[in-house]
Amino acid sequence: MFERLANLFKAMFNSLMGKMEDPTVMLEQTYSDLQSNLVQVRQAVAQAIATEKQLELQLQKNNEQAATWQNRAAMAVQQGNDDLAKQALQRRQQYVSAASDLETQLKAQRESVASLRQKLLDLEQEVSKAYSKKQVLIARDKAAQATSKANEILSKTTASGAMSVIERMETKVQEREAKAAALNELGTDQLDKQFKSFEGKADLDSELLALKQSMGVQQPQKLVIKDPALLEMDSNKHPEAVDAQEVREVND
């Protein structure tokens, strides 16, 4: 019993592994994984581009603030307030420093975005090629399966075997036809059949004679030779009869 269960589980495992290794399943799963990766890369590129835009906006604001405090320092100098001018210049220096850092960061971010864009383009091309290859391989796999199935059926089905069966059946049908004909012939009254044949011939002869008479066609006469013994007897009775034979004409 345990051996039977082990064989059953083994068969189920082999069947499962066979399905897992099925080319169509594997190709579809691989393409699905590629698409998932493509979506993730697109999201990453989009986030990188958004970060780049934010850095550009921050840099622009810092440059604007630096310019604003530059103007304020100039106004303080015009009013003769050097302390206020120094404070304004100090604030301007903070924004200039921040803008410098942002420029460095923005440059690195732009390089990163450019690299990600190229990788995204390469991945999109790879996914496109993978889709085309997947479709071709699936079609080839289906064709191979169909061919294998056809060859398997053909290996089990031979034309010679089918023709042998047909020929045997033809012989059997011929035997049944002969048997039916024989039974039909035995079931017919042969004597009655012969008389019907004679009656039919007599009817035709009568119709032919009537037709000839209606057309005025005379019937040809046939010569009937009597028996020699009868001729001898007639010769004794009638000396004037012919010496050799007596011939009389009769209508057919």
RARAHU-V587006 format. One record per helix or strand. SS is the DSSP state (H for helix, E for strand). FROM is the first residue (numbers start at 0). TO is the last residue. Records with the same first field share a line. If there is no record, write none. Layout:
SS: FROM-TO  FROM-TO
This chain:
H: 1-19  22-77  81-155  158-185  189-213  227-236
E: 220-224  246-250
